[in-house]
Amino acid sequence: MGADALGRLGIEELRTLRRQAQEDEADLSYLRRLLHGRVDILRAELTRRSGRTAAANTLLEQLAAILTDVPSQVRNSARHLTLNTPRSEEFQALADELMDDVALADLESQSDVALQAACIRLTAHERMLSGRRQGLQRTVDGCSAEITRRYREGEARVDDLLSGG
């Protein structure tokens, strides 16, 4: 939604839109984390099978190390997100769909080709979710900027906010 469209919304509509975008962003972040974990597990299994690792541990024995986050070298947004299971039915259904691949529950029975295809498929889903999430971040930022502008230019008053108006 562009700045012109945001400028036509009332202050409460802006707050509602921002809050919904923040909730949807948190839901998408949760889904992305699920996908990252699944892809990391698949890649670790492919690496284990290839013999490129010194440890011949089972995947289960490596699970904690596989799922441990390495500190990011990328400067992150100052946003704070609390990750919970998705709130909306849309994102709950998507989580179920993405994680419901029963074949991937038994990695030993899957071929390398099947695991590689699953990595490609899940990575494509992650890219799609990332794009949606970036759009939501732009919406949150746009709403925040418009709300700030209104307070700065006197179109909205802190007294109204404090009195519930």
C-alpha positions in Angstrom: 0.0 0.0 0.0 1.5 3.3 -1.1 1.9 6.5 1.0 -1.1 8.1 -0.8 -3.4 5.2 0.1 -2.1 5.2 3.7 -2.7 9.0 3.9 -6.4 8.4 3.2 -6.8 6.0 6.1 -7.9 7.1 9.5 -5.5 6.8 12.4 -7.3 3.8 13.9 -7.4 2.2 10.5 -3.6 2.7 10.2 -3.0 1.2 13.6 -5.2 -1.8 12.8 -3.5 -2.3 9.5 -0.1 -2.0 11.1 -1.0 -4.5 13.9 -2.4 -7.0 11.4 0.8 -6.7 9.3 2.9 -7.3 12.4 0.9 -10.4 13.3 1.2 -11.7 9.8 4.9 -11.0 9.7 5.4 -13.0 12.9 3.4 -15.9 11.5 5.5 -15.9 8.3 8.6 -15.7 10.4 7.5 -18.8 12.3 6.9 -20.6 9.0 10.3 -19.6 7.7 11.9 -21.0 10.8 10.1 -24.3 10.3 11.3 -24.4 6.7 14.9 -23.5 7.6 15.0 -26.3 10.2 13.6 -28.8 7.7 16.0 -27.8 5.0 19.0 -27.9 7.4 18.0 -31.4 8.4 17.7 -32.6 4.8 21.1 -31.0 3.9 22.7 -32.6 7.0 21.4 -36.0 5.9 22.7 -35.5 2.4 26.1 -34.4 3.8 26.2 -37.5 6.1 25.4 -39.8 3.2 28.1 -38.3 1.1 30.8 -39.1 3.7 32.0 -35.4 3.6 31.8 -35.2 7.4 34.3 -36.7 9.8 31.5 -37.8 12.2 29.6 -40.9 11.2 26.9 -40.0 13.8 23.3 -40.6 13.1 21.2 -37.7 12.1 19.4 -37.9 15.5 22.8 -37.6 17.3 23.6 -34.5 15.2 20.2 -32.8 15.5 21.1 -30.3 18.2 24.1 -29.1 16.2 22.1 -29.0 13.0 19.3 -26.8 14.5 21.6 -24.4 16.4 21.5 -20.9 15.0 24.8 -19.5 14.0 25.0 -15.7 14.7 24.1 -13.8 11.6 26.7 -11.7 9.8 23.9 -9.7 8.3 22.7 -6.6 10.2 19.1 -7.3 11.2 16.1 -5.1 11.5 15.4 -3.7 14.9 12.0 -5.4 14.9 11.3 -7.6 17.8 9.2 -10.7 16.9 7.8 -13.2 19.3 7.5 -16.4 17.4 4.5 -18.5 18.2 2.4 -21.0 16.2 0.5 -19.1 13.5 -2.6 -17.2 14.7 -4.4 -17.1 11.4 -6.1 -20.1 9.8 -4.3 -19.3 6.5 -0.9 -19.6 8.1 -1.8 -22.6 10.2 -3.0 -24.4 7.1 0.2 -23.4 5.3 2.4 -24.7 8.2 0.5 -28.0 8.1 0.9 -28.3 4.4 4.6 -27.5 4.4 5.4 -29.8 7.3 3.0 -32.6 6.4 5.4 -34.4 4.0 5.2 -37.8 5.7 7.9 -39.2 3.4 10.4 -36.8 5.0 9.7 -38.2 8.4 11.7 -41.3 7.4 14.8 -39.9 5.7 16.6 -43.2 5.6 14.0 -44.5 3.1 14.4 -41.6 0.8 16.8 -41.4 -2.1 19.4 -38.7 -2.4 17.4 -37.3 -5.4 14.2 -37.2 -3.4 16.0 -35.3 -0.6 17.5 -32.9 -3.0 14.2 -32.2 -4.7 12.6 -31.7 -1.2 15.4 -29.1 -0.4 14.7 -27.3 -3.7 10.9 -27.3 -3.1 11.2 -26.1 0.5 13.7 -23.4 -0.4 11.4 -22.1 -3.1 8.6 -21.9 -0.4 11.0 -20.0 1.9 11.7 -17.5 -0.9 8.0 -17.0 -1.5 7.4 -16.5 2.3 10.3 -14.1 2.5 8.9 -12.0 -0.3 5.5 -11.8 1.4 7.2 -11.0 4.7 9.2 -8.1 3.1 5.9 -6.7 1.8 4.4 -6.8 5.3 7.5 -5.1 6.7 7.0 -2.3 4.1 3.4 -2.0 5.2 4.4 -1.8 8.9 7.0 0.8 8.1 4.6 2.8 5.9 1.9 2.8 8.6 4.4 3.8 11.3 5.8 6.6 9.1 2.3 8.0 8.4 1.3 7.8 12.1 4.5 9.6 13.0 4.0 12.2 10.3 0.5 13.0 11.7 1.8 13.5 15.2 4.7 15.5 14.0 2.5 17.8 11.9 -0.3 18.1 14.5 -2.9 16.1 12.6 -3.0 13.7 15.5 -2.6 14.5 19.1 -1.0 12.5 21.9 -3.8 13.7 24.2 -6.3 11.9 22.0 -4.3 8.7 22.2 -4.1 8.9 26.0 -7.8 9.7 26.4 -8.8 6.8 24.2 -10.0 9.1 21.4 
